[in-house]
Amino acid sequence: MSQRFELSISQSPKTTKELTCMERIPYANIVGPIMYAMVCTRSDITHVVSLVSKFMLNPGKTHWQALKRILRYIKGSLSRVLVYGGAKDIKGTTTIEGFIDPDYASCLDTRKPLTSYVFTTYGIVISCKANLQNDVFTRGPEGPTRGSGGSASP
């Protein structure tokens, strides 16, 4: 999934017109089967499904667009499969790549950082994990800074 999902509670519907419009959309009915597919066979969508599932009670138009993007990704990647002991690269070896993303203050609602990793072989995800950390970060002119958990004394 090439674009970053920036979803927040603030994107939930606020007006009666927005609520009425979103009531007709089967958001939860689509998230459920996608979660089942994620658990059983599609570890590559774990992170994005966890993001959209947070808004099942009150999804907004932006959340719906993100969910449709996940569906398009799944449709476009149905022919990709992982075969253990299958194809090798030019040198006759299996290539495994690992990526890590320490994303400071990525949760727009809590400002907590999300640290994630993914391991792939031939472009297919074989392992991934994302953790929301306990520290709160803010972004200033010098970059992200760690906030303290308590209040400061004068």
BARO-449047 format. One line per 5 residues: their letters; for each residue x, y, z of N, C-alpha, C, O. Coordinates in steps of 0.02 Angstrom, whole numbers. Layout:
// BARO-449047
a	X,Y,Z,X,Y,Z,X,Y,Z,X,Y,Z  ... .
END
This chain:
// BARO-449047
msqrf	43,-58,0,0,0,0,46,61,0,81,75,49  44,97,-54,93,149,-64,80,212,-23,127,242,2  18,233,-16,5,294,20,-6,280,93,-29,226,113  12,328,134,5,322,206,-67,338,226,-97,385,202  -93,297,272,-159,310,299,-152,356,359,-118,340,407 .
elsis	-184,413,356,-186,459,413,-259,466,433,-294,511,410  -280,421,477,-349,420,499,-353,444,571,-308,432,611  -408,478,587,-417,507,653,-491,508,671,-534,504,628  -504,513,736,-573,519,760,-604,584,734,-665,587,724  -563,635,723,-589,698,699,-619,692,629,-655,738,608 .
qspkt	-606,638,593,-634,627,527,-701,592,528,-731,580,476  -725,576,588,-791,544,596,-845,596,581,-833,656,588  -904,573,560,-958,620,544,-981,660,604,-985,635,660  -995,724,592,-1016,769,645,-1087,796,634,-1123,807,683  -1106,806,572,-1172,834,558,-1222,777,547,-1202,720,535 .
tkelt	-1286,794,552,-1338,745,541,-1336,718,469,-1348,659,457  -1321,762,422,-1316,742,351,-1260,691,341,-1269,641,307  -1202,703,372,-1146,657,366,-1163,590,399,-1147,537,371  -1196,591,457,-1215,530,492,-1264,489,450,-1258,428,444  -1313,523,420,-1363,489,378,-1330,457,318,-1346,401,299 .
cmeri	-1283,492,288,-1247,466,230,-1207,404,249,-1207,354,212  -1172,405,305,-1130,349,326,-1170,290,352,-1145,233,353  -1232,301,374,-1274,245,398,-1289,196,342,-1299,137,355  -1290,219,280,-1306,176,223,-1246,135,200,-1254,89,160  -1187,150,225,-1126,116,203,-1112,57,250,-1109,66,310 .
pyani	-1104,-3,222,-1093,-63,263,-1021,-71,287,-988,-121,273  -996,-20,322,-926,-18,343,-907,-80,384,-860,-115,367  -944,-92,438,-927,-149,482,-935,-216,446,-898,-263,460  -983,-220,401,-994,-282,363,-937,-297,315,-929,-354,294  -898,-247,298,-840,-258,254,-777,-269,296,-735,-310,278 .
vgpim	-770,-232,351,-710,-239,393,-707,-310,422,-652,-339,426  -763,-339,441,-764,-407,471,-732,-459,426,-686,-493,448  -756,-468,364,-725,-518,320,-652,-503,303,-612,-549,295  -635,-439,299,-565,-422,286,-522,-443,345,-466,-466,336  -548,-433,406,-510,-455,466,-501,-531,465,-448,-556,483 .
yamvc	-552,-568,445,-547,-641,440,-493,-660,390,-452,-704,404  -493,-628,331,-442,-642,281,-373,-625,307,-325,-661,294  -368,-570,343,-304,-548,371,-276,-601,419,-217,-618,416  -318,-626,463,-296,-675,513,-277,-741,480,-227,-772,500  -316,-762,431,-305,-828,401,-251,-829,347,-210,-876,346 .
trsdi	-249,-778,303,-204,-784,246,-168,-721,225,-121,-725,186  -189,-662,249,-163,-600,222,-128,-558,275,-154,-506,296  -70,-580,296,-32,-541,346,-6,-475,319,14,-432,358  -7,-466,253,17,-404,224,-30,-345,236,-10,-288,226  -91,-357,257,-138,-303,268,-153,-291,343,-198,-254,360 .
thvvs	-114,-323,386,-126,-319,458,-128,-248,484,-174,-229,520  -79,-208,466,-75,-140,493,-134,-97,471,-165,-64,512  -149,-97,407,-202,-53,382,-271,-75,406,-314,-34,418  -280,-141,414,-344,-165,439,-352,-145,513,-407,-129,535  -298,-146,551,-303,-124,621,-320,-50,624,-354,-28,670 .
lvskf	-296,-11,576,-312,61,575,-386,72,561,-419,109,597  -413,41,509,-483,54,491,-531,23,541,-587,47,548  -511,-30,575,-556,-62,623,-568,-20,685,-617,-31,721  -523,27,699,-533,71,757,-594,116,750,-620,141,800  -618,125,689,-672,173,676,-738,138,657,-780,168,624 .
mlnpg	-746,76,678,-806,38,660,-869,67,691,-923,61,661  -865,99,749,-925,126,780,-949,190,747,-1010,202,746  -904,230,721,-923,294,693,-877,312,634,-838,360,639  -881,274,579,-836,287,523,-858,349,483,-917,363,477  -808,385,458,-821,443,415,-805,427,343,-785,371,326 .
kthwq	-813,477,300,-800,468,229,-728,450,216,-714,408,173  -681,480,252,-610,465,244,-595,393,263,-555,359,231  -627,369,316,-617,299,337,-644,252,284,-613,200,269  -701,269,255,-731,229,202,-685,226,140,-678,174,110  -655,283,123,-609,285,66,-548,242,79,-523,208,34 .
alkri	-523,242,141,-466,199,158,-484,126,153,-445,85,129  -545,109,175,-568,39,171,-574,17,98,-557,-39,81  -599,61,55,-604,44,-17,-535,36,-47,-526,-6,-92  -486,74,-24,-418,67,-49,-390,-2,-30,-354,-32,-70  -405,-25,29,-383,-92,50,-414,-145,5,-380,-192,-16 .
lryik	-478,-137,-10,-512,-185,-55,-480,-186,-124,-472,-239,-154  -462,-127,-150,-428,-123,-215,-360,-157,-213,-340,-191,-260  -324,-148,-157,-259,-181,-148,-267,-257,-149,-230,-292,-182  -317,-281,-112,-328,-354,-109,-345,-380,-179,-318,-432,-200  -389,-346,-214,-408,-367,-281,-348,-369,-328,-341,-415,-368 .
gslsr	-304,-320,-322,-245,-317,-366,-190,-366,-348,-145,-377,-388  -193,-395,-289,-139,-440,-267,-163,-512,-258,-129,-552,-226  -220,-530,-285,-246,-598,-277,-202,-651,-309,-201,-708,-286  -167,-633,-362,-126,-683,-397,-58,-694,-363,-22,-740,-383  -41,-654,-313,23,-663,-278,15,-713,-222,-31,-709,-182 .
vlvyg	60,-761,-220,58,-813,-169,128,-825,-141,177,-808,-174  131,-854,-83,194,-871,-53,203,-947,-57,160,-985,-34  258,-969,-88,271,-1040,-96,336,-1055,-59,389,-1030,-77  332,-1096,-7,391,-1114,31,433,-1164,-8,408,-1213,-34  498,-1150,-11,543,-1194,-48,536,-1188,-123,557,-1232,-160 .
gakdi	505,-1134,-145,492,-1125,-216,549,-1091,-252,607,-1111,-244  534,-1040,-290,581,-1006,-334,641,-976,-296,635,-957,-238  696,-973,-330,757,-943,-302,778,-886,-348,755,-881,-405  821,-841,-322,844,-786,-364,899,-811,-411,911,-871,-416  933,-766,-445,984,-783,-495,1040,-824,-465,1067,-870,-497 .
kgttt	1059,-809,-403,1114,-845,-370,1092,-912,-341,1133,-949,-314  1027,-928,-345,1002,-991,-318,986,-987,-244,981,-1039,-211  977,-927,-218,961,-919,-147,893,-884,-139,869,-851,-185  865,-893,-82,802,-859,-65,819,-792,-33,860,-790,13  788,-739,-56,801,-672,-30,748,-653,20,688,-654,5 .
iegfi	770,-635,80,724,-609,131,745,-538,147,804,-525,161  698,-492,145,711,-422,161,673,-403,223,617,-426,235  704,-360,264,671,-334,324,670,-259,323,718,-227,304  614,-230,344,606,-158,347,578,-139,415,537,-176,444  600,-82,442,574,-57,505,554,15,496,586,52,458 .
dpdya	501,36,531,476,104,525,459,132,594,404,120,619  506,168,626,489,201,689,454,267,673,488,316,657  389,268,678,350,327,658,330,367,719,286,346,757  362,424,730,350,465,789,282,499,785,266,530,734  243,494,838,178,527,845,132,511,787,97,555,762 .
scldt	131,448,765,90,431,707,16,425,722,-25,435,677  -2,410,784,-73,407,801,-97,479,810,-78,513,858  -139,503,765,-160,572,766,-202,589,828,-205,646,848  -235,539,857,-279,552,914,-241,554,980,-258,594,1023  -191,510,989,-156,506,1054,-85,533,1051,-54,543,1103 .
rkplt	-58,546,990,10,569,980,62,518,1003,119,536,1017  43,455,1007,90,403,1026,125,376,964,95,372,910  189,358,971,226,332,913,208,259,898,191,221,943  212,241,835,200,174,812,265,147,783,292,177,736  288,92,809,348,60,782,326,-4,748,290,-44,778 .
syvft	347,-14,686,326,-73,650,384,-103,611,433,-69,594  378,-168,596,426,-200,552,389,-248,506,333,-269,520  422,-264,451,395,-312,403,453,-349,371,505,-319,354  445,-414,362,494,-455,327,459,-484,265,402,-508,269  494,-480,208,465,-505,146,513,-552,111,574,-549,122 .
tygiv	486,-594,70,525,-634,24,490,-631,-43,431,-648,-49  526,-609,-94,499,-600,-162,437,-554,-162,391,-564,-201  437,-504,-118,382,-456,-116,321,-480,-78,271,-443,-76  323,-539,-49,267,-566,-11,283,-560,64,337,-580,85  237,-532,103,248,-524,174,246,-592,209,200,-631,200 .
iscka	299,-606,249,300,-668,286,296,-656,361,279,-702,399  311,-594,383,305,-578,454,300,-502,461,335,-465,427  256,-480,505,250,-408,517,221,-396,587,187,-439,615  235,-338,614,210,-320,680,211,-244,686,256,-211,660  161,-217,721,158,-145,734,139,-136,807,90,-165,831 .
nlqnd	177,-94,843,164,-81,914,154,-7,925,194,34,903  101,11,961,90,80,982,126,88,1048,110,53,1096  174,134,1052,215,143,1111,178,185,1163,127,215,1148  203,186,1225,171,223,1279,191,296,1282,153,336,1308  249,314,1256,272,383,1259,232,427,1211,208,403,1160 .
vftrg	226,490,1228,191,538,1185,244,584,1154,287,609,1189  239,595,1088,287,637,1053,250,697,1024,192,692,1005  285,752,1021,259,811,986,310,831,934,369,815,940  287,865,883,332,887,829,344,961,836,298,1001,839  407,979,839,427,1048,842,472,1066,784,482,1024,740 .
pegpt	500,1126,783,544,1145,728,607,1102,723,635,1095,669  629,1074,779,689,1032,779,673,959,767,718,917,768  610,941,755,591,872,744,551,846,803,530,886,845  540,779,806,500,752,860,535,756,927,595,745,932  497,772,979,523,774,1047,479,732,1092,418,730,1084 .
rgsgg	510,699,1139,474,655,1185,444,696,1241,478,737,1273  380,685,1254,345,719,1309,349,679,1372,355,618,1370  345,712,1429,346,677,1493,277,654,1512,227,684,1492  274,601,1550,210,574,1570,177,613,1626,116,610,1633  215,651,1664,186,687,1721,186,761,1708,206,785,1655 .
sasp	163,798,1758,163,871,1751,226,901,1782,254,873,1828  246,957,1756,307,990,1780,292,1035,1839,240,1068,1841  337,1038,1887,329,1082,1944,365,1148,1930,418,1148,1898  336,1206,1953,370,1270,1941,433,1278,1978,467,1329,1973 .
END
